[in-house]
Amino acid sequence: MDDSSKAGHITISGVNKIFQTGDKEVVALQNIELTIPRGQFVCLLGPSGCGKSTLLNAVAGFSAPTSGSITADGKTVSSPGPDRGMVFQEYALFPWMTVEQNIRFGLEIKGMAKAEIETRVTSLLNKFGLIEFRLRFPKDLSGGMRQRVAIARILALDSPIMLMDEPFGALDALTRRNLQDELLRIWSELHKTVLFVTHSIEEAIYLADRIVVMTYRPGTVKRDILVDLPRLRDPSSAEFNALKRELGTLVMEEQQRHHDSEIMAAID
């Protein structure tokens, strides 16, 4: 059996999600079954409309499933919690706060001792190369720097689970790769469980221990693939590109289903 058979840090059992739009029901997720062991880096991959973000939001506790259950470390997920940190594609920083204030905000809300806050925030500022920017405001930073602050703010809370919704999707290719490497370094040091949404096949292969390919609506698990490639991964290697072709075929099948469904809807 592969790693997915081990006891789950995140367990998703028979999850369905139905949205009501006027008099029409849209089945976004259908019978999702996933078990994610502690410390595993999992990417959700698939075309737009396959329910990746819907599933991530359900794990975060932002939107309850219509049926089925989600547990994190054995506890039922019914609302957001400090055990699950969320990083969005949009940076979601407080624009009126400096870099340092953004990172320390959650710790102050938790009532952590001032000396401990200073130690933790300074460590993260150094770790992410932000120490010289600690008094800057988000508007003064590049997109890559803002996303570093967003990730540092989540890491400050020391959540054992990190949920990431296309956090690098709006960045240029070089900044994206630099932040991918930064994320992998932090993940290897801190042993977080990561559930990461992406549209990029190459990003999924570069980052993940495991790639879950989802079908177009209703979203369910099409394939669950363990990535057995050594780190750091070489996108030019034969093995990397063989997996890229395999995943490309799977995703293109779902994009074609999406296209066909749009044609049929237009005819109706």
N, C-alpha and C positions, 0 to 999 in steps of 0.2 A: 504493500500500500504506500501511496505517496504521503507527503507531509500533511496534506489536507485531512487525513484521517485521524490526526492527533487531536487532543483536547483543544477546543477553540478558545482563543482570546475574544474573538468575535464569532458568534454563531447566528446564522440567518436560516430560519426554518419555515418553509412553506409560505414565503412572503408574497402577497399580492397587493397591488396598489391600483385602485380605480378612481379616476377623476370624473366628476360630473360636470359636463359643460352644456348648460341648458337642458334639453331633453335627451342628450346623448351621453353615453358612458364611454370613456376612453380607458382601456386597460393598459396601464403603463408598465406594470410588473406582473409576472405570472409565475407562481410556484418557484421562487428563488430559493435555492438550497446552497449555502456556502458555509464552510468552517475554516476560519483563518487562525492558525496557531500563533502564539505569542512570538513577537519579533519578526514575523514574516512581512515582506514587502510585496503587496499585491496590487496589480494594476487592473482596473476595469477598462476594457477597450471595446469600441463599437461606434457605429455611425450616430449622428445626431438623431434623437428621438428614440434611442434604444433603452432609455431609463437609467443610464449610469448615474447621473446627478440625483435623480429621484431616489435611487437606492442609497447613495451616499448620505442624502439628507435624512433618510429614514434611520440610518445607523447613527447619525449625529443627534437624532431625537427632535429634529425640526418639523418633521412631518410623519405621523404615525402610519404604518401600513394598514390597509383595509382589513387584511387578515394575515395570519401567521405571526411569528414572533422573532425578535432580535434580542440577543443578549450580549453584553460586554463584560467579560470576566465573571460570567455566571449570573449577572444581574440583568433583569429585563430592562430594556431601553424604553422609556416612556417620555423622556424629555431630554434636553441638552444637559450635559454634566461635565465636571472638570476632568473626568477620566478620558474624555474625547475632545481633542483640540482640532479646530477646523481652520484650514487655510483656503481662501477663495481665490478665483482668478483675478477678481478685482481686489485691490490691496486691503480695503476695509480698515484703514488706519484713521485715527482721529486727527483731522487736519489741523486742529488748534493745539495739538500736543507735539512736543519735540520727539525725536527718535527715542531718547531715553525715557521720556514720560509715557510714550506708547508701550514700551516694553515692560515698564514697571507697573502699569495701571492695574492689571489683573492681580498682581501680588499684593498691591495695596488694598484692593477690594477683599482679598482673602484675609487681610489683617496680619500679614507676615511682619516679623520684626524688621525695623528699619535697616539694621546692620546686615541682616540676611538678604534683604532686597538689594542693597548696594553691592554685595558680593556677587549675587547671581546675575544682576543686570550687567555689571562690569565684565564678568566672564563672558556673557553672550555678546556684548559689544565687541570684545576682542576676538571671539571665535568667528564672528561674521564680518570682521574688518570694518566695523562701524564706529570705532572709538573716536575717530576724528570728526564724526558727523553727529555725535550724541546730542548736540544742541540745535541741530537743523530741524526744520519742519518738513513734512512729507512733500510739499510743493517744490522744495529745493533739491529733491533727490531724483535720480533716474528711476525708470521702471524696475530695473533689477535691484537697485538699492531699496526701493520701497518694499519689494517682495521679500528681501532679506529681513527687513524690520518685521514684516508680518509673520514670517516663520519664527524669528527670534521671540516674538511676543507669545506665540503658542508654546515654544520650548521653555520659556520662563516659568510657565505653569506646571511643567514637568508631567504633562498628560501622558500616560502610557500608550495611548492610541492617537495617531495623527491621521486625520481625514483631509485629503487634498483634492480640490476640485479644479483641475487644469490650472495649477498655480503658475505655470510658465508659458501658458498658451499665448499671451499677448507680447512676449518678449522676442527680441531678435535672436538669431540662431546662436551667436557666440555667447551672449548673456545667458541664454537658456542652457547651453552646455555647461557653462561655469556653475550655474546654480544647481544643475543636476548633480555635478560632482560634489558640490558643497553639501547637498542633501544626503548623498550616499555616505559621505564622510561622517556627518552627524548621526545618521542612522546606524552606521557600524559602531560608533562610539557609545551611543545611548540605548541601542537595542529596542527602539520603539516598534510597535506594530503599525504598519502604514497601509492605508487603503487609498489608492491614488487613481483619480479619473483622468483619462487622456484620450484624445482622438489620434494621437501620433503613434504609429506602429513602432517606429524606431525608438521613441522615448520609452515606450513600454518595455521593449527588449533591453534597452540600456539600463533601466532602473530595477526591474522586477525580479523577484524570486519566482513569481507565478503570475500568469496573465489569464484573466477571465474574459473571454470574448462573449459579448451579449448580442442577442438577436434584436432586429428591429421590432418595434411595437407589435404585440406585447413583449416587453423585454424579459428574456429568460436566459439561462446559461447555455450558450451554444457549444463552447469548448472551454476546458479548464486545463491550462498547459503549464507544467513546471519548466522553468528556464534553466537548463543545465549547462550554463556557460560560465567560465571563470571571470571574476572581476579583476581589474577594470576591463570592460568589454570593448572590443574593437569592432566598430560598425563596418569596417572594410573586410572583416574575416569571412571565410566561406560559410562557417557555421551560423554566424549572425545573419547573413543574407539568406541562407536557406530557411531559417525561421521567419525572417521578414516576408519571404515569398509565401510561406504557408499561412501566416496571419493575414497577409494581403488578400489572399483568395477568400478566406473566411469573412473578412470585413466587406469585401466587394460583393459577395453574395447577399449580404444584408443591405448594402446600399442599393443593390438592384431590386430587392424586395420593396424597399422604401420608394424607389422610383416607380415601380409597377403599381404600388398601392395608390400613389398620387394620381397616376393616369386613370385608374379605375374610379377614384373619387371624383375626378373631373368629368368622366363619362356619366356617372350617376347623377 
